Amino acid sequence: MLDLTYDEAIEQIMLKNGGFASLKQLYNDIWLFKDKNKISGKTPNNTIQERVQRSKKFFRLGLGVYGLNDLKDKIFLKEVEPKTAEQKIERIHAKIQGMLIELGNIDGFDTYTNDKSWTFEGKLLGSLTSIKSVPNFTYEEIIKRNVAFCDVVWFSSVGSEKFLYPKRICEVEHSTDFRDALLKFKELEFFNSEFFCISDISRKDKFLKELSRSAFKSLQGRVEFFSYDEIIATYEYKRKGIKF
C-alpha cells in the first residue's frame, strides 16, 4: 500500500489528470496514494485544501481547481478562436458547462459531463469532472440512452455505502427548442432529482411555452430556468468570495 505525503499524493493525482485536478478529485483519489489507516486527523479534506493553497508546488487554476507549478506553461490547451456559427455556439456551451462542473465540484458533488473533449479556460471538461462515467443508479438502458448524454450532472452520496445518485441534471440549450431536454427530464421524473435548463435570458419565453405543453404537465414546477448571466454571476461570485 502506497503511503506518500499529502504533497506527493496530490502531485501524482495531478500528473495522472494532465497537470491539474479539482478539490473533489483530490478528495476522491487521495487514498490511491495514501494509507487511510495511518491518518490520525479527522479532516483530511481540510489538509488537502491547506496543502494546495500553501505549498509552492501548486497554483490556483479555477474555482476549486489547482495545478502543478512545474507544468504551469504546459497545462493550458490552446483554444482556437471560433470562426463559424457552430463553433461559437460550442464555445458558449462549453463555457457554461465548465462553470457548472466547477460549481458542482466546489459544492461537494461528484460531477459528470458527456462533452469530455470540449474546453473551458484551456482545460478539458472531462478533466474537470470527478467521475468519468455515470454510476449504476438505475436501469442500464436509461443510463445509456439518457443520463450518459446529459450536459452536466451533479451526483450526491446516499447512505453509508456512498451510493451516487443524480441530484441535479443540467441541460444547456443555446439554440434548440428545449424539447429534447424536457424529454430527458420526463423519463427521469420519478427520480428525486432537480432539473435545470440553462440558456440566454431572451429564450426564457420559449422555454416556458414548451414547458406549458400538456405532454410536460408533470414537469411543471420541477424544471428551473437559469440564464447564462445568472450562472456566470454565481461562478464569479464564488471564485472571488471564497478562499478555495
N, C-alpha and C positions, 0 to 999 in steps of 0.2 A: 504493500500500500504506500503510495507516494505521500510524503508529508513535507511539502515545500513551505516556505514562509509565505505570508499573505502577498507580499510584493511579487515573489516568484510565481505564485499561483495565478495572480491577476495577469502577469505578463504572458504566461502560457495560454490563458484563455483568449487574450487579445491577439496573440500571434496566430492562433487557430481560426480567428474570425476576421483576419485581414488587417490587423493592427489596432483594432478598437473594439469596444464592447459596451453595451448598456449596463447600468447597475443591475437590472433584472437578470441579464445573462450572467453577470458575475455571481449574483446570489445563487442562481441555479447550478452553475458549473463549478463553483469553488471546491466542492467536495470530490471532484475528479482528481484534484491535486493536493488535497489536504486530508488528514485523518481526523474525521469528526469526533472520534472517541478521545482525542487528545486536546480538544478545545475546552478550556475551563470557563471562559466567559460565556454569558448568556445572550450576547448581542453581536454575533459575528457580522451581521449586515452593517452594523454601525462601524465596525472595524474596517470593513471593505470601503465604506464611504470615506472614512478618515484617511485611509492609505491613498486612494486615488486623488483626493483633494490636496494632500500634503506632500506626497512623495514627488521628487523631481523626475521620476521615471515617466509620469503620466501628465496629460493635459486634458482640459475640458474641450469636448468636440461638439456637444449639443446638449439638449435637455436630458440630463441623466446619462450622457454618453461620454466616455473617456477614451483617449488613445495613448499609444506609446510615443514618447518624445523622440526616441531614436528613429521612428518611422514617420515623423510629422510631415516631411516633404513628399512622402510616397503614398500616404493613406488616401488622399482625396482623388477620386476619379475625375477625369477631365470631362466636363459636360459640354456637349456640342450645342451651340446656340440653335434653338428651334427655328426652322425656316417655313415648313408647311403648316397648314391649319391643324392637321392631325398631330404634328409634333408639339405644337403649342398647347393643345388640349392635354396631351400626355404629360407635359411639364407641370401644368397646373394640377392635374390629377395626382401626380407623384408627390408634389409639394404638400398637398393636403394630407395624403396618406402618410407621408413621413412624419408630419406633425401629430397625426392621430396615433401612430405607433409609439412615438416618444412620450406622448401624454399618457398613453396606457401603461407603458413601462414605469414611468415615474409615479403613477398612482398605484403601483403594486400588482398590476395584472400581468398575466402572460399574454403575449401578443403574436398574432399571425397575419400574414398577407398573402394573397395569391400572386401579386405582382412583384416577385422577388428580384427581378432584374432591373427594375426602374431605380432611379437615383434621387436622393434628396440631399442637397448641400454636399454633393460629392460622395455620398455614402449609399451603398446598395440597400434597398429596402429590406431585402432578405437577410442582410447582416445586422439590421436593427431589431428584428423580431426575436423574441426569446424562445419561440418554438417554430420549427420549420414545416410541420405537418399538423393537420387537425387531429386532436385526440379523439379516441373512440368513445364519444359520449352518447352515441345513438346508433341507429342502423347505418351500416356501411354505405348503402345506396344513397341515403340522404347526405352523408358527408361528401361522397364523391361527386354528386351532381349539383350540390347546393353550397354547403358551407366552405368547401375547398376552393370555391370560385368567388368568395366574398372579398371585398377590397381590404377591410381591416376587421379583425375580430379580437375582442378582449376577453380572455378566459380568466375565471377565478377558481380558487380551490374550494372543494366541497368535502366536508367530512375529514376524519382522521387520516384517510388514505390519500388525501390531497388529489382527489378526482377532479380533473379540469372540466369546467362547464362554461359554455359561452354566455358571458354576462352582457356584453354589448356587441352588436353587429352593425358595422358602418358601411354604407354604400355611397360612394362619391359619384354624383350624377351631373356631369358637366353639360351635356347636350342631349341626352336621351329623355324619354318621356316619363321616367320613374317607374314604368310598368314592370320592367324586369326586376328591379329592386323589390317592389311590393310583392311580386310573385314569390321571390325568395322568402320574404318575411311571412307570407301566407302559409307556406309549407312548414314554417318553424313556429307558428303562432301558439302551439300548445306547450312550447318550452318557456320557462321563466326568464326570457331574455329581453333586453331593451333593443329597439330598432331605431337606427338613425339614418336619415337621408341628408347628405351634405351637398350644397350647390350654391350658385350665385344667388344673392337675395332677389334678383329680378325674376327668378324662376319659382319663387315660393307659391305664387298663384297657380302655376301649372301643377306643382306638387299637390296642393290642396284639392284641385279639380280631379286629379287622378285618384287620390285617396278617397274622395267622396263617392266614387263608383260603388254600386251595390255589391260587386264582387269582392270589395275590400272592406265591407262594413265591419267585420270582426276586428280589423286592424285600426279602425278609427279610435283615436285616443291612446294608441300604443306606439305609433311611429312619430318620432320627433324630427322636425326640420331644423337644421343649423346652416347658417350661411358661411361662406368662406371667411368673411370678415370676423365672424364670431370665433371660428376655430383659430384663426391667426392671432386674434387678440388674446385668447386664452393661452395659446402657446407662448407668446411673447411675455405675457404677464408672469407665467410660471418660470420662464427662463430668467427673467430679471428679478423675480421676487423670492426665489428660494436659493439656498446655498449649494444645491446639488450641481 
